Amino acid sequence: MGRGVQGITVYSTRFGDLVKVTIVGRGLAGAWLAHELTSRGVAVRIFDNGHHDTASRVAAGLINPTTGTRPRSAWRSDVLMAHVRTAYANLEKSTGVKALVERKIRRVFRTPDDERLWRIATERGVGVEWQAIGQHTVDGVPMPYGGVEYDGAVVDTNATLMALEAVDGITVEEREVETIELEDSDAVVWCTGWQAANHELWKWLPWQPVKGEIIDAQISGPALTGVYLRGIWVIPATGSAPSKGMQNVRIGSTHTWDDLNAGPTKEARESLVETASILLDRDMVVTAHRAAVRPAMRSKRPVIGRHPACPEHIILNGLGTRGALWAPWAATQLVNHLLDGAPLDPEVNIHRWWGSDV
Ligand SMILES: Cc1cc2nc3c(=O)[nH]c(=O)nc-3n(C[C@H](O)[C@H](O)[C@H](O)COP(=O)(O)OP(=O)(O)OC[C@H]3O[C@@H](n4cnc5c(N)ncnc54)[C@H](O)[C@@H]3O)c2cc1C
Protein backbone atom coordinates (compact mmCIF):
# COMPACT_ATOMS: atom_id res chain seq x y z
CA MET A 1 0.00 0.00 0.00
CA GLY A 2 1.58 3.29 -1.05
CA ARG A 3 1.57 6.38 1.16
CA GLY A 4 2.11 9.83 -0.33
CA VAL A 5 3.86 12.40 1.81
CA GLN A 6 4.44 15.65 0.02
CA GLY A 7 5.73 14.01 -3.13
CA ILE A 8 7.36 11.07 -1.42
CA THR A 9 5.86 7.64 -1.87
CA VAL A 10 6.66 4.74 0.38
CA TYR A 11 5.63 1.23 -0.58
CA SER A 12 7.07 -1.11 1.96
CA THR A 13 7.34 -0.98 5.73
CA ARG A 14 8.55 -3.62 8.17
CA PHE A 15 9.30 -1.98 11.48
CA GLY A 16 11.77 -3.72 13.71
CA ASP A 17 12.72 -5.91 10.79
CA LEU A 18 15.05 -3.86 8.68
CA VAL A 19 16.54 -6.00 5.99
CA LYS A 20 17.25 -3.45 3.30
CA VAL A 21 17.88 0.23 3.87
CA THR A 22 18.45 3.02 1.39
CA ILE A 23 20.74 5.84 2.46
CA VAL A 24 20.61 9.19 0.70
CA GLY A 25 23.84 11.17 1.08
CA ARG A 26 27.28 9.77 1.77
CA GLY A 27 29.21 12.20 3.92
CA LEU A 28 30.47 11.17 7.34
CA ALA A 29 26.90 10.54 8.52
CA GLY A 30 25.88 8.30 5.62
CA ALA A 31 29.21 6.49 5.47
CA TRP A 32 29.35 5.65 9.19
CA LEU A 33 25.69 4.64 9.11
CA ALA A 34 26.26 2.30 6.16
CA HIS A 35 29.17 0.80 8.07
CA GLU A 36 27.11 0.19 11.20
CA LEU A 37 24.20 -1.27 9.25
CA THR A 38 26.29 -3.62 7.12
CA SER A 39 28.19 -4.81 10.18
CA ARG A 40 24.78 -5.77 11.64
CA GLY A 41 23.80 -7.68 8.49
CA VAL A 42 21.48 -5.10 6.93
CA ALA A 43 21.70 -4.68 3.15
CA VAL A 44 22.43 -1.08 2.21
CA ARG A 45 22.02 0.91 -0.97
CA ILE A 46 23.51 4.41 -1.11
CA PHE A 47 22.73 7.38 -3.33
CA ASP A 48 24.85 10.51 -3.38
CA ASN A 49 24.76 13.44 -5.76
CA GLY A 50 28.55 13.46 -6.06
CA HIS A 51 29.10 17.09 -5.08
CA HIS A 52 32.76 17.81 -4.27
CA ASP A 53 32.63 20.68 -1.81
CA THR A 54 30.60 19.01 0.90
CA ALA A 55 31.20 19.51 4.61
CA SER A 56 32.72 16.06 4.99
CA ARG A 57 35.14 16.54 2.11
CA VAL A 58 36.25 20.00 3.17
CA ALA A 59 36.37 19.53 6.97
CA ALA A 60 39.63 19.63 8.88
CA GLY A 61 38.48 16.83 11.16
CA LEU A 62 39.63 18.39 14.41
CA ILE A 63 38.39 16.62 17.53
CA ASN A 64 38.60 18.99 20.47
CA PRO A 65 37.14 17.74 23.77
CA THR A 66 36.65 21.32 25.01
CA THR A 67 34.72 24.16 23.47
CA GLY A 68 34.19 27.91 23.65
CA THR A 69 36.12 31.05 24.50
CA ARG A 70 34.72 30.55 28.00
CA PRO A 71 35.98 26.99 27.96
CA ARG A 72 33.90 24.04 28.98
CA SER A 73 33.77 20.37 28.27
CA ALA A 74 32.23 19.65 24.86
CA TRP A 75 28.84 17.93 24.95
CA ARG A 76 29.12 14.27 26.13
CA SER A 77 32.83 14.47 25.38
CA ASP A 78 33.84 11.63 27.73
CA VAL A 79 31.49 9.14 26.06
CA LEU A 80 32.05 10.50 22.56
CA MET A 81 35.85 10.63 22.74
CA ALA A 82 35.97 6.99 23.84
CA HIS A 83 33.49 6.01 21.13
CA VAL A 84 35.33 7.76 18.31
CA ARG A 85 38.70 6.29 19.31
CA THR A 86 37.26 2.77 19.34
CA ALA A 87 35.48 3.29 16.02
CA TYR A 88 38.66 4.49 14.32
CA ALA A 89 40.82 1.80 15.93
CA ASN A 90 38.43 -0.83 14.52
CA LEU A 91 38.48 0.84 11.11
CA GLU A 92 42.26 0.81 11.16
CA LYS A 93 42.25 -2.88 12.12
CA SER A 94 40.07 -3.84 9.19
CA THR A 95 41.59 -1.55 6.55
CA GLY A 96 45.09 -0.65 7.70
CA VAL A 97 44.12 3.00 7.22
CA LYS A 98 45.01 5.28 10.13
CA ALA A 99 42.45 8.02 9.65
CA LEU A 100 42.53 9.32 13.24
CA VAL A 101 45.77 10.77 14.57
CA GLU A 102 46.19 11.79 18.20
CA ARG A 103 47.33 15.42 18.51
CA LYS A 104 48.19 17.75 21.34
CA ILE A 105 45.90 20.74 21.30
CA ARG A 106 47.52 23.98 22.48
CA ARG A 107 45.15 26.74 23.44
CA VAL A 108 47.06 30.02 23.15
CA PHE A 109 45.83 32.66 25.57
CA ARG A 110 45.00 35.95 23.86
CA THR A 111 44.97 38.12 26.99
CA PRO A 112 45.83 37.66 30.68
CA ASP A 113 42.10 37.20 31.26
CA ASP A 114 42.13 33.95 29.29
CA GLU A 115 44.12 32.28 32.04
CA ARG A 116 41.49 33.34 34.58
CA LEU A 117 38.71 31.95 32.36
CA TRP A 118 40.56 28.68 32.03
CA ARG A 119 40.98 28.42 35.82
CA ILE A 120 37.25 29.02 36.30
CA ALA A 121 36.51 26.39 33.69
CA THR A 122 38.73 23.83 35.39
CA GLU A 123 37.05 24.51 38.73
CA ARG A 124 33.73 23.68 37.05
CA GLY A 125 35.33 20.62 35.45
CA VAL A 126 36.60 21.09 31.94
CA GLY A 127 36.75 17.35 31.33
CA VAL A 128 40.36 17.04 30.14
CA GLU A 129 43.74 16.40 31.69
CA TRP A 130 45.72 19.54 30.89
CA GLN A 131 49.10 21.14 31.43
CA ALA A 132 49.85 24.83 31.70
CA ILE A 133 52.22 26.37 29.15
CA GLY A 134 54.29 29.28 30.42
CA GLN A 135 54.91 32.58 28.70
CA HIS A 136 57.36 31.41 26.05
CA THR A 137 57.37 30.13 22.49
CA VAL A 138 56.46 26.55 21.57
CA ASP A 139 57.35 25.34 18.05
CA GLY A 140 58.20 28.97 17.33
CA VAL A 141 54.64 30.05 18.25
CA PRO A 142 54.74 32.98 20.68
CA MET A 143 52.61 32.53 23.78
CA PRO A 144 53.04 35.90 25.54
CA TYR A 145 50.19 35.16 27.95
CA GLY A 146 50.87 31.42 28.15
CA GLY A 147 48.31 28.76 27.39
CA VAL A 148 47.34 25.18 28.08
CA GLU A 149 47.69 21.89 26.29
CA TYR A 150 45.61 18.73 26.36
CA ASP A 151 44.93 15.66 24.22
CA GLY A 152 42.76 15.81 21.12
CA ALA A 153 42.77 14.21 17.70
CA VAL A 154 42.49 14.95 14.00
CA VAL A 155 40.54 12.81 11.56
CA ASP A 156 41.36 12.70 7.86
CA THR A 157 37.76 12.80 6.65
CA ASN A 158 38.52 11.92 3.03
CA ALA A 159 40.62 8.93 4.11
CA THR A 160 37.72 7.92 6.37
CA LEU A 161 35.22 8.02 3.51
CA MET A 162 37.52 5.93 1.33
CA ALA A 163 38.34 3.42 4.07
CA LEU A 164 34.66 2.91 4.92
CA GLU A 165 33.84 2.41 1.24
CA ALA A 166 36.59 -0.19 0.93
CA VAL A 167 35.58 -2.13 4.03
CA ASP A 168 31.83 -2.05 3.34
CA GLY A 169 32.17 -2.72 -0.39
CA ILE A 170 29.11 -0.65 -1.29
CA THR A 171 29.13 1.10 -4.67
CA VAL A 172 27.62 4.54 -4.33
CA GLU A 173 25.01 5.31 -6.97
CA GLU A 174 25.47 8.87 -8.16
CA ARG A 175 22.07 10.54 -8.24
CA GLU A 176 20.37 13.60 -6.83
CA VAL A 177 17.45 12.20 -4.85
CA GLU A 178 14.45 14.34 -4.08
CA THR A 179 11.69 11.78 -3.90
CA ILE A 180 12.19 8.10 -3.50
CA GLU A 181 10.09 5.00 -3.92
CA LEU A 182 11.01 2.25 -1.53
CA GLU A 183 9.96 -0.67 -3.62
CA ASP A 184 12.82 -2.84 -2.43
CA SER A 185 13.84 -1.12 0.82
CA ASP A 186 12.32 -1.11 4.26
CA ALA A 187 13.33 2.43 5.06
CA VAL A 188 15.29 5.37 3.75
CA VAL A 189 17.73 7.27 5.92
CA TRP A 190 18.40 10.83 4.84
CA CYS A 191 21.99 11.86 5.51
CA THR A 192 21.98 14.80 3.14
CA GLY A 193 23.77 17.33 5.32
CA TRP A 194 22.62 20.94 5.28
CA GLN A 195 20.52 20.44 2.15
CA ALA A 196 17.95 18.67 4.32
CA ALA A 197 17.05 22.14 5.63
CA ASN A 198 15.28 22.75 2.30
CA HIS A 199 13.67 19.33 1.98
CA GLU A 200 9.92 18.99 2.36
CA LEU A 201 10.27 16.17 4.91
CA TRP A 202 12.78 17.87 7.19
CA LYS A 203 12.52 21.64 6.81
CA TRP A 204 10.47 21.96 10.05
CA LEU A 205 13.52 21.07 12.13
CA PRO A 206 15.52 23.90 13.80
CA TRP A 207 18.22 24.23 11.15
CA GLN A 208 20.99 26.77 11.40
CA PRO A 209 23.42 25.88 8.60
CA VAL A 210 26.80 27.58 8.77
CA LYS A 211 29.16 28.13 5.90
CA GLY A 212 32.84 27.62 6.68
CA GLU A 213 36.00 28.40 4.77
CA ILE A 214 39.35 26.75 5.26
CA ILE A 215 42.79 27.17 3.71
CA ASP A 216 45.71 24.85 3.22
CA ALA A 217 49.08 26.54 3.47
CA GLN A 218 52.79 25.89 3.66
CA ILE A 219 54.74 27.45 6.47
CA SER A 220 58.45 27.68 7.12
CA GLY A 221 60.18 27.79 10.49
CA PRO A 222 59.97 25.26 13.33
CA ALA A 223 57.55 22.40 12.61
CA LEU A 224 54.28 22.49 14.52
CA THR A 225 53.98 19.44 16.78
CA GLY A 226 50.38 20.09 17.78
CA VAL A 227 47.23 21.97 16.92
CA TYR A 228 47.23 25.67 17.85
CA LEU A 229 43.98 27.38 18.84
CA ARG A 230 43.34 31.06 19.22
CA GLY A 231 40.05 32.09 17.65
CA ILE A 232 41.07 30.01 14.64
CA TRP A 233 42.89 26.70 14.57
CA VAL A 234 46.09 25.69 12.77
CA ILE A 235 46.48 21.96 12.26
CA PRO A 236 49.65 20.26 11.02
CA ALA A 237 48.50 18.20 8.03
CA THR A 238 48.27 14.50 8.80
CA GLY A 239 50.37 12.14 6.71
CA SER A 240 52.83 14.72 5.39
CA ALA A 241 56.13 15.32 7.15
CA PRO A 242 57.73 18.75 6.68
CA SER A 243 59.86 18.76 3.53
CA LYS A 244 62.53 21.28 2.47
CA GLY A 245 61.79 23.22 5.61
CA MET A 246 58.14 23.71 4.64
CA GLN A 247 55.24 22.17 6.57
CA ASN A 248 51.69 21.74 5.29
CA VAL A 249 49.02 23.06 7.62
CA ARG A 250 45.25 23.55 7.53
CA ILE A 251 43.86 26.80 8.84
CA GLY A 252 40.27 27.53 9.68
CA SER A 253 37.68 28.24 9.88
CA THR A 254 35.14 30.94 9.29
CA HIS A 255 31.47 30.94 10.29
CA THR A 256 28.91 32.63 8.02
CA TRP A 257 25.17 32.26 8.40
CA ASP A 258 23.85 34.52 5.63
CA ASP A 259 25.82 33.39 2.58
CA LEU A 260 25.37 29.65 2.16
CA ASN A 261 25.77 29.18 -1.56
CA ALA A 262 28.82 31.15 -2.59
CA GLY A 263 32.23 29.45 -2.81
CA PRO A 264 35.47 30.63 -1.23
CA THR A 265 35.74 34.38 -0.68
CA LYS A 266 38.69 36.77 -0.79
CA GLU A 267 37.66 38.27 2.56
CA ALA A 268 37.74 34.92 4.38
CA ARG A 269 41.07 33.97 2.85
CA GLU A 270 42.67 37.28 3.83
CA SER A 271 41.24 37.11 7.32
CA LEU A 272 42.47 33.54 7.90
CA VAL A 273 45.95 34.33 6.54
CA GLU A 274 46.26 37.46 8.65
CA THR A 275 45.06 35.82 11.86
CA ALA A 276 47.23 32.74 11.35
CA SER A 277 50.32 34.79 10.48
CA ILE A 278 49.98 36.69 13.75
CA LEU A 279 49.30 33.52 15.74
CA LEU A 280 52.27 31.62 14.26
CA ASP A 281 54.52 34.66 13.81
CA ARG A 282 55.53 33.73 10.27
CA ASP A 283 54.51 34.08 6.64
CA MET A 284 52.75 31.40 4.68
CA VAL A 285 51.97 30.34 1.13
CA VAL A 286 48.34 29.41 0.52
CA THR A 287 48.03 26.23 -1.55
CA ALA A 288 44.25 25.64 -1.43
CA HIS A 289 41.10 27.37 -0.28
CA ARG A 290 37.70 25.68 0.04
CA ALA A 291 34.27 26.38 1.43
CA ALA A 292 31.32 24.21 2.44
CA VAL A 293 28.24 24.38 4.61
CA ARG A 294 27.99 22.65 7.98
CA PRO A 295 24.66 20.98 8.77
CA ALA A 296 24.16 22.71 12.11
CA MET A 297 21.07 22.96 14.30
CA ARG A 298 20.07 25.69 16.71
CA SER A 299 20.16 23.03 19.43
CA LYS A 300 23.85 22.37 18.65
CA ARG A 301 23.08 18.66 18.77
CA PRO A 302 22.65 15.99 16.11
CA VAL A 303 19.11 15.15 15.03
CA ILE A 304 18.30 11.47 14.74
CA GLY A 305 15.29 9.23 14.29
CA ARG A 306 12.17 8.38 12.32
CA HIS A 307 10.00 11.10 10.85
CA PRO A 308 7.10 11.35 13.32
CA ALA A 309 4.44 11.32 10.60
CA CYS A 310 6.20 9.19 8.04
CA PRO A 311 8.30 6.70 9.98
CA GLU A 312 9.70 4.91 6.94
CA HIS A 313 11.78 8.04 6.50
CA ILE A 314 14.59 8.48 8.96
CA ILE A 315 17.16 11.20 9.50
CA LEU A 316 20.76 11.24 10.68
CA ASN A 317 21.96 14.81 10.51
CA GLY A 318 22.82 17.97 12.46
CA LEU A 319 26.48 17.08 12.92
CA GLY A 320 27.27 20.78 12.85
CA THR A 321 30.87 21.70 13.60
CA ARG A 322 31.63 18.30 15.11
CA GLY A 323 30.99 15.65 12.49
CA ALA A 324 34.35 13.97 13.02
CA LEU A 325 33.52 13.32 16.67
CA TRP A 326 29.78 12.81 16.42
CA ALA A 327 29.27 10.74 13.26
CA PRO A 328 30.35 7.28 14.51
CA TRP A 329 28.42 7.71 17.77
CA ALA A 330 25.31 9.08 16.04
CA ALA A 331 25.32 6.17 13.60
CA THR A 332 25.53 3.68 16.48
CA GLN A 333 22.69 5.46 18.30
CA LEU A 334 20.46 5.18 15.27
CA VAL A 335 21.29 1.57 14.45
CA ASN A 336 20.81 0.40 18.05
CA HIS A 337 17.49 2.22 18.04
CA LEU A 338 16.31 0.76 14.75
CA LEU A 339 17.50 -2.79 15.26
CA ASP A 340 17.29 -3.28 19.02
CA GLY A 341 14.68 -0.72 20.03
CA ALA A 342 17.25 1.10 22.20
CA PRO A 343 16.00 4.56 23.17
CA LEU A 344 17.66 7.50 21.46
CA ASP A 345 19.48 10.02 23.60
CA PRO A 346 16.65 12.51 24.32
CA GLU A 347 18.82 15.45 23.25
CA VAL A 348 19.20 14.10 19.73
CA ASN A 349 15.80 12.47 19.29
CA ILE A 350 13.93 14.10 16.39
CA HIS A 351 10.68 13.75 18.33
CA ARG A 352 11.69 16.54 20.73
CA TRP A 353 11.04 19.00 17.89
CA TRP A 354 7.77 17.58 16.55
CA GLY A 355 4.92 19.97 17.23
CA SER A 356 7.22 22.47 18.91
CA ASP A 357 7.53 26.01 17.66
CA VAL A 358 10.96 25.64 16.06
C1 LIG B 1 35.07 24.50 6.65
C2 LIG B 1 34.61 23.39 7.54
C3 LIG B 1 35.45 22.92 8.52
C4 LIG B 1 35.02 21.91 9.36
N1 LIG B 1 35.90 21.44 10.30
C5 LIG B 1 35.51 20.45 11.12
C6 LIG B 1 36.41 19.96 12.08
O1 LIG B 1 37.54 20.40 12.19
N2 LIG B 1 35.96 18.96 12.90
C7 LIG B 1 34.70 18.43 12.80
O2 LIG B 1 34.37 17.53 13.55
N3 LIG B 1 33.84 18.89 11.88
C8 LIG B 1 34.21 19.89 11.05
N4 LIG B 1 33.33 20.36 10.13
C9 LIG B 1 31.95 19.86 10.16
C10 LIG B 1 31.80 18.52 9.46
O3 LIG B 1 32.34 18.65 8.20
C11 LIG B 1 30.32 18.12 9.38
O4 LIG B 1 29.76 18.02 10.66
C12 LIG B 1 30.12 16.78 8.70
O5 LIG B 1 30.96 16.62 7.61
C13 LIG B 1 28.68 16.62 8.23
O6 LIG B 1 28.57 15.39 7.59
P1 LIG B 1 27.22 14.96 6.90
O7 LIG B 1 27.45 13.61 6.33
O8 LIG B 1 26.08 15.14 7.80
O9 LIG B 1 26.99 16.05 5.73
P2 LIG B 1 27.74 16.25 4.33
O10 LIG B 1 29.19 16.11 4.47
O11 LIG B 1 27.21 17.55 3.80
O12 LIG B 1 27.23 15.05 3.44
C14 LIG B 1 25.96 15.04 2.83
C15 LIG B 1 26.07 14.29 1.53
O13 LIG B 1 24.78 14.17 0.95
C16 LIG B 1 24.83 14.56 -0.41
N5 LIG B 1 23.49 15.02 -0.76
C17 LIG B 1 22.83 16.11 -0.29
N6 LIG B 1 21.59 16.18 -0.81
C18 LIG B 1 21.46 15.11 -1.62
C19 LIG B 1 20.41 14.62 -2.45
N7 LIG B 1 19.24 15.25 -2.53
N8 LIG B 1 20.61 13.48 -3.17
C20 LIG B 1 21.80 12.81 -3.09
N9 LIG B 1 22.83 13.24 -2.34
C21 LIG B 1 22.66 14.36 -1.60
C22 LIG B 1 25.91 15.65 -0.42
O14 LIG B 1 26.43 15.88 -1.71
C23 LIG B 1 26.93 15.03 0.51
O15 LIG B 1 27.77 14.13 -0.14
C24 LIG B 1 33.72 21.36 9.24
C25 LIG B 1 32.90 21.80 8.22
C26 LIG B 1 33.33 22.82 7.38
C27 LIG B 1 32.41 23.29 6.29
The ligand as a MOL file (V3000), in Angstrom:
LIG
                    3D

  0  0  0     0  0            999 V3000
M  V30 BEGIN CTAB
M  V30 COUNTS 53 58 0 0 0
M  V30 BEGIN ATOM
M  V30 1 C 35.0740 24.5040 6.6490 0
M  V30 2 C 34.6110 23.3890 7.5370 0
M  V30 3 C 35.4450 22.9240 8.5220 0
M  V30 4 C 35.0170 21.9140 9.3580 0
M  V30 5 N 35.8960 21.4420 10.2950 0
M  V30 6 C 35.5100 20.4540 11.1180 0
M  V30 7 C 36.4050 19.9580 12.0830 0
M  V30 8 O 37.5430 20.4020 12.1860 0
M  V30 9 N 35.9620 18.9630 12.9020 0
M  V30 10 C 34.7040 18.4300 12.7960 0
M  V30 11 O 34.3670 17.5260 13.5470 0
M  V30 12 N 33.8380 18.8870 11.8840 0
M  V30 13 C 34.2080 19.8860 11.0530 0
M  V30 14 N 33.3340 20.3650 10.1290 0
M  V30 15 C 31.9470 19.8580 10.1620 0
M  V30 16 C 31.8030 18.5160 9.4590 0
M  V30 17 O 32.3360 18.6450 8.2030 0
M  V30 18 C 30.3200 18.1220 9.3780 0
M  V30 19 O 29.7650 18.0250 10.6620 0
M  V30 20 C 30.1170 16.7800 8.7010 0
M  V30 21 O 30.9610 16.6210 7.6080 0
M  V30 22 C 28.6810 16.6250 8.2350 0
M  V30 23 O 28.5660 15.3880 7.5910 0
M  V30 24 P 27.2240 14.9550 6.8960 0
M  V30 25 O 27.4500 13.6120 6.3270 0
M  V30 26 O 26.0760 15.1410 7.8020 0
M  V30 27 O 26.9930 16.0460 5.7290 0
M  V30 28 P 27.7350 16.2550 4.3350 0
M  V30 29 O 29.1860 16.1050 4.4690 0
M  V30 30 O 27.2070 17.5500 3.7990 0
M  V30 31 O 27.2280 15.0540 3.4350 0
M  V30 32 C 25.9560 15.0430 2.8300 0
M  V30 33 C 26.0660 14.2940 1.5300 0
M  V30 34 O 24.7780 14.1740 0.9550 0
M  V30 35 C 24.8260 14.5580 -0.4070 0
M  V30 36 N 23.4910 15.0230 -0.7570 0
M  V30 37 C 22.8310 16.1140 -0.2870 0
M  V30 38 N 21.5860 16.1800 -0.8110 0
M  V30 39 C 21.4600 15.1070 -1.6210 0
M  V30 40 C 20.4090 14.6150 -2.4470 0
M  V30 41 N 19.2380 15.2460 -2.5260 0
M  V30 42 N 20.6070 13.4850 -3.1670 0
M  V30 43 C 21.7960 12.8130 -3.0930 0
M  V30 44 N 22.8320 13.2390 -2.3440 0
M  V30 45 C 22.6640 14.3600 -1.6020 0
M  V30 46 C 25.9060 15.6460 -0.4230 0
M  V30 47 O 26.4320 15.8790 -1.7090 0
M  V30 48 C 26.9310 15.0330 0.5150 0
M  V30 49 O 27.7710 14.1300 -0.1430 0
M  V30 50 C 33.7210 21.3570 9.2380 0
M  V30 51 C 32.8970 21.8050 8.2190 0
M  V30 52 C 33.3280 22.8210 7.3810 0
M  V30 53 C 32.4050 23.2860 6.2900 0
M  V30 END ATOM
M  V30 BEGIN BOND
M  V30 1 1 1 2
M  V30 2 1 2 3
M  V30 3 2 2 52
M  V30 4 2 3 4
M  V30 5 1 4 5
M  V30 6 1 4 50
M  V30 7 2 5 6
M  V30 8 1 6 7
M  V30 9 1 6 13
M  V30 10 2 7 8
M  V30 11 1 7 9
M  V30 12 1 9 10
M  V30 13 2 10 11
M  V30 14 1 10 12
M  V30 15 2 12 13
M  V30 16 1 13 14
M  V30 17 1 14 15
M  V30 18 1 14 50
M  V30 19 1 15 16
M  V30 20 1 16 17
M  V30 21 1 16 18
M  V30 22 1 18 19
M  V30 23 1 18 20
M  V30 24 1 20 21
M  V30 25 1 20 22
M  V30 26 1 22 23
M  V30 27 1 23 24
M  V30 28 2 24 25
M  V30 29 1 24 26
M  V30 30 1 24 27
M  V30 31 1 27 28
M  V30 32 2 28 29
M  V30 33 1 28 30
M  V30 34 1 28 31
M  V30 35 1 31 32
M  V30 36 1 32 33
M  V30 37 1 33 34
M  V30 38 1 33 48
M  V30 39 1 34 35
M  V30 40 1 35 36
M  V30 41 1 35 46
M  V30 42 1 36 37
M  V30 43 1 36 45
M  V30 44 2 37 38
M  V30 45 1 38 39
M  V30 46 1 39 40
M  V30 47 2 39 45
M  V30 48 1 40 41
M  V30 49 2 40 42
M  V30 50 1 42 43
M  V30 51 2 43 44
M  V30 52 1 44 45
M  V30 53 1 46 47
M  V30 54 1 46 48
M  V30 55 1 48 49
M  V30 56 2 50 51
M  V30 57 1 51 52
M  V30 58 1 52 53
M  V30 END BOND
M  V30 END CTAB
M  END
